[in-house]
Amino acid sequence: MAAYRRSALCPSKRGGAWRKAASLVAPAIPEDVAGALENAAAQLDDDPDVVALVLEGVMYQIVGAWYVRHGLGVPLRQHLLADLERRRAPLAWRVRLALRAPDVRARLVQARALLRALGEDGATDSGPAVNRHDASGRQGIRSVLYARKDQYTMSVEEELNQSVAYTPLQRMRHSAAHVMAEAVQDLFPGARFAIGPAIEDGFYYDMELPRALTPDDLPAIEERMRASIAARHPFVPSRWSREKALAYFRERDQPYKVEIIENLPDAEVGIYEHGPFLDLCRGPHVDHTGQIGPVKLMRVAGAYWRGDEHRPMLQRLYGTAWFSQAELDAYVERLEEARRRDHRKIGKDLELFMLSEEVGAGLPLWLPKGATVRRLLEEYILGVERAQGYQHVYTPHLAKLELYKTSGHWEHYQDTMYPPMEMESGEQLVLRPMNCPHHIQIYKQRTRSYRDLPIRIAELGTMYRLEKSGELSGLSRVRAMTLNDAHIFCTPEQMLPEFVKVVKLIQEAYQVLGFEHYSYRLSLRDPNDKVKFEDNEAMWQQSEAALRQALNQLDLPYYVGVGDAAFYGPKLDVQVANVLGKDETISTIQLDFTLPERFSLEYIGEDGHPHRPVMIHRGVLSTMERFMAFLIENYAGNFPVWLAPVQAEVIPIADRHLVYAEQVAERLRAAGLRVEVDGRAERMNAKVRDAQLQKVPYMLVVGDKEAASEGVSLRLRTNENIGAVPLAQFVEVASRLNAERSQELWPTKASA
């Protein structure tokens, strides 16, 4: 067994530091735990990716625990942690491969139980170092390896529950949040503190201060943080009774801490102290402040206490911390690139959309150039859908409240639905949150036969969500949105082939749009949440099995997201990496056995008896608003030629060349290209610069020589000067790239 412990925790490909750590900790693993590990590996040996994943999590848990208890050298630990961060991307792919296994949920539960047995790192009296918030076990392994996604406001309970499963990097950032609070308390003695969790790229602390923080305050706070880090204050944990903790925080006028304690069920609460600062906290933390890497404070924002707009508005101070200065510098550069690509800034600069206070928050106005891009996207997807047998419809933007009570949307989503409008007849109407109930009514207009199925009903349907004001952002979070929506009504036998067709449609669209980095998430219910999800065990088992079968048939690598399903059924979410490398859900396919039951949908089968159809909900391009925001940032405003609102700018050198410039423009328009002529009384170089700033793909400079030869002098928005090109050749090449929806700006010599 000892030999097994050494081999299991010391893969042959590991570096010297890893082997050294394994040799230190392996002898201390109890025989019964080693036996559990061996049994788990034996049960998983048909899937080596899952075995590797389990061992990965076990290794980091044990090394972390032994570092805390026995003080492994700081360089060794930092090497291990840096190794983990470097390997996050390949590990993510390994996770996706592992999760292809049909019974992976049971396997992850096994792994979670194993980690519970080994989870000394961060364990408290109230439980081991695993995420008890998620009873399904989905975080048991993954929370060891990946930082949690940031949210607008993390609940107090979630922060407390998730902190115990922090990764080493999150643990360091959690400690940095405490050091930041210490610095703020030093500068603002009357500060009142709420919560300070680690998040995906850093940490924050919500606080009430005697005045508003400004960017000028951040250097002083950072300076005090660096002093605390240099002092190497130890983080000292303790357990206090509720009464003692309440008395302590009441005496120091910390009402938010008092409220947290009052809402905790525990008889004792966790306390952490470092230097002069003491805080309510379950941990875990690094050993001392000297183990916190380079830090940087990022920004100040507002956040309602507990996310409730009726509670006090607190100041949220964000920061980030990394193991090395190089990692911090790279992160800051990624943020700068994201700011340069911010769709709100580019949308304004390129005149794509606008927001008007007179119209209302979250209700964008599409300007002509933005409307052009949107129309091109809509025409593309409508054409693809027509070719695959979809029938397009128009349905009203509102409906009777009873319709959404029947569908279940009112029960599950009424907090984000607009309030009902009372009509003089007593009828109540609401703006629709989804399009599916309308499409169901179209299906029900007449008796359907099995010969009619599948029926594919599609619509660019506008929906409405009562988003909170603080969560609105440009086009990405709005209150009125148009979804590329469709619903497929089919027999159970047609369900799998229809699902496969939708996946292939999504893949085709992504190829046209140039998306290369995307992944598949199988979004399942949380079986313990009977409120959020339909309480129908047989339905969930049937639909989840069908989704897995389809994914296996397509041979798609995927990972599981427990708790991410729709209320009525599981779904496949296609996650596309944004400019920061974070996943965003763009496309979704949902299997639904629930709404056909709620609305008593039927078709007459081959046996002459009524049967219940299966309903597939699918969206390929998300909502037009959110998809446009994503595209703007993905392309940095440099739309491919086929999507560019203005494809070519004709620039006459002098006024006498305007006539030829207009002739060139007419020739391009006749070929179906979008073109403008810059006839301003400006210097040619100024016109070229302005066209480049507007991200116009082609600048066609024309003067005496070009007019005489019926040509143009071609410059690209990339600042590449192609030079003299016959007008006929330019029209032919640009038209071909446009028609092919090519990602290529201009052919290279090899492909010309």
C-alpha positions, 0 to 999 in steps of 0.5 A, spaced: 500 500 500 505 504 501 508 503 494 501 504 491 501 511 495 508 513 492 506 511 485 499 514 485 501 521 488 508 521 484 506 520 476 513 519 472 512 525 468 512 530 474 518 535 475 523 534 481 519 539 486 512 535 485 516 528 486 519 531 493 512 534 495 509 527 494 515 523 497 514 528 503 506 527 504 505 520 501 508 516 507 503 520 512 496 518 508 493 513 512 492 506 510 484 506 510 484 513 505 490 509 501 485 504 500 479 508 498 484 511 493 486 505 490 478 502 490 476 509 486 482 508 481 480 501 480 473 503 479 475 509 474 480 505 470 476 505 464 477 512 464 484 514 465 482 522 464 478 521 470 483 517 474 488 523 472 483 528 475 482 525 481 489 524 483 490 531 481 485 534 486 488 529 491 495 531 490 494 539 491 489 538 497 494 533 500 500 538 499 496 544 501 494 541 507 501 538 509 504 545 507 499 548 513 501 543 518 508 542 517 511 548 513 514 545 506 518 550 504 515 557 500 519 556 494 517 549 493 509 551 495 510 557 490 513 552 484 507 547 485 502 553 485 505 556 479 505 549 476 497 549 477 496 555 474 500 554 468 496 547 467 489 550 467 488 550 460 490 543 459 486 541 465 480 544 462 481 540 456 482 534 460 476 535 464 471 536 458 474 529 456 473 526 463 466 528 463 464 524 456 463 518 461 455 517 461 456 515 469 460 521 470 456 524 476 457 518 480 464 518 479 464 525 481 461 524 487 466 518 489 471 523 488 468 528 492 467 523 498 475 521 497 477 529 497 472 529 504 476 524 507 483 527 505 480 534 505 484 537 511 486 543 508 482 549 510 477 544 514 473 547 520 469 544 525 463 545 521 465 541 516 471 538 511 474 543 505 469 541 500 464 545 497 458 543 501 453 548 498 453 544 492 450 537 494 451 534 487 458 534 488 460 537 482 465 542 485 468 537 489 474 536 484 473 542 479 473 547 485 480 544 487 483 546 480 479 552 478 477 559 480 470 560 481 466 565 476 465 572 479 458 574 480 455 581 480 454 580 488 456 574 492 451 572 497 454 572 504 452 564 505 455 563 498 461 566 500 462 563 507 460 556 504 465 556 498 471 559 501 473 553 504 474 550 498 478 555 495 484 553 491 491 555 493 491 562 488 484 563 491 486 562 498 492 567 497 487 572 494 482 571 500 488 573 505 489 579 500 482 581 501 483 581 509 490 585 508 486 590 504 481 591 509 486 592 514 489 598 510 482 601 509 481 601 517 487 604 518 486 610 513 478 610 515 478 608 522 470 608 522 469 603 516 464 598 517 466 591 513 461 586 510 464 581 506 471 580 502 471 573 498 476 571 492 473 571 485 475 569 479 481 574 477 482 577 484 478 579 490 473 584 493 471 587 500 464 591 501 464 596 506 461 602 508 466 608 509 465 616 511 466 618 504 467 615 497 473 612 495 476 615 489 482 613 484 487 617 488 486 613 494 488 607 491 496 608 492 495 609 499 491 603 500 496 599 496 502 602 500 499 600 507 498 593 504 505 592 502 507 594 509 503 589 512 505 584 507 512 585 508 511 585 516 509 577 515 503 577 520 501 570 521 494 569 520 491 566 526 485 562 526 480 561 532 473 559 534 468 564 538 461 563 541 456 566 537 455 571 543 462 573 544 462 574 536 456 578 537 458 582 543 465 584 539 462 586 533 456 590 536 461 594 540 465 596 534 459 598 530 460 593 525 452 592 523 454 587 517 458 582 521 453 582 526 447 581 521 451 575 518 452 572 525 445 572 527 443 569 520 448 563 521 446 557 524 452 555 528 453 555 535 461 557 534 463 562 528 470 562 525 475 568 527 481 570 523 486 575 526 493 578 523 497 583 526 492 589 528 486 586 524 481 581 526 475 579 522 469 574 521 472 568 517 472 561 516 478 561 512 482 558 509 488 563 509 496 563 507 500 562 513 502 569 514 502 575 510 509 575 507 506 569 502 501 574 499 504 575 492 504 582 488 497 585 489 494 591 485 487 595 487 483 595 480 477 599 481 471 602 486 464 600 485 457 600 488 454 594 491 447 593 495 448 590 501 446 582 500 444 585 493 438 588 495 436 595 492 432 596 498 438 595 503 444 600 504 449 601 498 456 599 500 463 601 496 466 595 493 473 595 492 476 590 487 483 588 487 487 582 484 493 578 487 498 573 483 504 569 485 509 573 480 509 580 478 510 577 471 503 574 472 500 580 474 503 584 468 500 579 463 493 580 467 493 587 467 495 587 459 489 583 458 484 588 462 487 593 457 486 589 451 479 588 454 478 595 455 480 597 448 475 592 445 469 594 450 463 594 446 460 600 449 466 604 447 467 601 440 459 602 439 460 609 440 466 610 436 463 606 430 456 609 431 453 602 432 448 603 437 446 608 442 442 609 449 438 615 450 435 617 457 429 619 454 428 612 451 430 609 458 435 604 461 437 598 458 433 599 451 438 600 446 437 604 439 440 601 433 444 606 429 444 605 421 451 602 421 449 597 427 443 596 424 446 594 418 450 589 421 444 586 425 440 585 419 446 581 415 446 577 421 439 576 421 439 575 413 444 569 414 441 565 420 434 566 416 437 563 410 440 557 414 434 556 417 430 556 411 435 551 408 434 546 414 426 546 413 424 551 419 418 555 418 418 563 420 413 566 424 411 573 427 408 573 434 406 578 439 410 581 444 405 580 450 400 575 452 395 573 457 398 572 464 395 565 464 399 563 458 405 564 463 402 561 469 401 555 464 408 554 462 411 555 469 415 562 467 410 566 472 412 561 477 419 561 476 421 568 473 416 573 475 421 577 479 424 578 472 418 579 468 414 586 467 408 587 472 401 585 469 397 590 465 390 590 467 385 591 461 378 594 462 375 587 461 379 585 467 384 581 462 391 581 465 397 582 459 404 581 460 410 583 456 413 576 454 419 573 457 420 568 452 417 566 445 416 558 447 408 559 449 407 563 443 410 557 438 406 552 442 399 556 440 401 555 433 403 548 434 396 547 437 392 551 431 390 544 428 391 537 429 398 534 428 399 527 425 406 523 426 407 525 418 407 532 419 413 532 424 418 534 425 415 541 425 420 547 426 418 554 428 423 559 428 422 567 429 427 573 431 422 574 437 423 580 442 422 578 449 423 583 455 426 582 462 426 587 468 433 587 469 436 591 475 438 598 473 445 596 476 446 590 472 445 593 465 451 594 461 451 596 453 448 591 449 450 585 453 445 586 459 438 589 456 431 590 458 429 588 451 432 583 446 431 579 440 432 572 440 434 567 434 429 563 437 426 556 434 422 550 437 422 543 434 416 539 435 418 532 434 416 524 435 421 521 441 424 517 435 426 524 431 429 527 437 436 525 437 437 526 429 434 533 430 438 534 436 444 532 432 442 537 426 442 543 431 449 542 433 451 541 426 448 548 424 451 551 430 458 548 428 457 551 421 455 558 424 461 558 428 465 556 422 462 562 418 463 567 424 471 565 425 469 562 432 475 557 434 475 556 441 469 554 444 466 548 448 460 544 450 457 544 457 451 539 459 447 543 463 443 539 468 439 540 474 441 540 481 436 534 484 436 537 491 433 543 488 425 542 488 424 549 487 428 552 481 427 545 477 421 541 475 419 536 480 419 530 475 424 525 476 422 520 471 422 526 466 429 528 468 432 521 467 429 520 460 431 527 458 438 527 461 439 520 458 437 522 451 442 528 451 448 524 453 446 519 448 446 525 443 453 527 445 456 521 445 453 520 438 456 526 436 463 524 439 463 531 442 467 532 448 463 536 454 463 538 461 457 538 466 454 544 469 449 541 475 444 546 477 445 550 470 439 547 466 432 550 464 427 549 469 423 544 465 429 540 462 437 539 461 440 543 455 447 543 452 450 550 452 455 552 447 461 556 451 465 561 447 471 564 449 471 572 450 477 576 449 479 575 456 479 567 455 472 567 459 467 562 457 460 566 455 454 562 453 452 563 445 448 557 443 443 553 447 439 547 445 434 544 450 430 538 451 423 539 454 418 534 456 415 538 461 411 544 456 408 539 452 405 536 458 403 542 461 400 544 454 397 538 453 400 537 446 399 531 442 400 528 435 396 522 432 401 516 431 401 511 426 397 507 431 391 512 430 392 514 438 394 521 440 401 521 443 405 527 446 411 530 442 418 532 444 419 539 444 427 542 443 428 549 444 434 552 440 438 559 439 444 559 435 446 566 435 443 568 442 440 575 442 441 580 437 443 585 442 448 580 446 451 577 440 453 584 437 456 586 444 460 579 443 462 580 436 464 587 437 469 585 442 471 579 439 473 582 432 475 589 436 470 592 431 474 590 425 468 586 422 470 581 417 468 584 410 461 581 409 459 584 416 462 591 415 457 596 415 461 600 410 466 595 406 469 600 402 471 608 402 472 611 396 477 617 397 478 622 391 485 626 392 482 632 389 475 635 388 476 634 380 477 627 382 470 626 385 466 625 379 471 618 378 470 617 385 462 617 384 463 612 378 467 607 382 462 607 388 456 606 383 460 600 380 461 597 387 454 598 389 452 595 383 456 589 385 452 589 392 458 592 396 456 597 401 461 603 399 461 611 401 465 617 398 469 621 402 468 628 398 470 632 404 475 638 403 480 635 407 487 632 406 488 625 403 492 622 409 486 625 414 481 621 410 485 615 410 486 616 417 479 617 419 477 611 415 482 606 418 479 609 425 472 607 422 475 600 421 473 600 414 476 594 410 478 598 404 480 605 402 480 606 395 484 612 393 483 615 386 487 621 382 489 622 375 492 616 374 487 611 377 481 615 373 486 614 366 487 607 368 480 605 371 483 603 377 484 604 384 490 605 389 488 600 395 489 600 402 487 596 407 485 598 414 491 594 417 495 600 414 497 595 408 498 599 402 496 594 396 497 599 391 494 600 384 489 595 382 484 595 376 477 596 378 474 590 375 479 586 379 478 589 386 470 588 384 471 581 383 475 579 389 471 584 394 465 581 391 467 574 392 470 575 399 463 578 401 459 572 398 463 567 401 463 570 408 470 570 408 474 571 414 480 574 409 481 581 408 485 581 402 488 574 398 495 573 399 499 572 393 499 564 394 491 564 395 490 570 390 
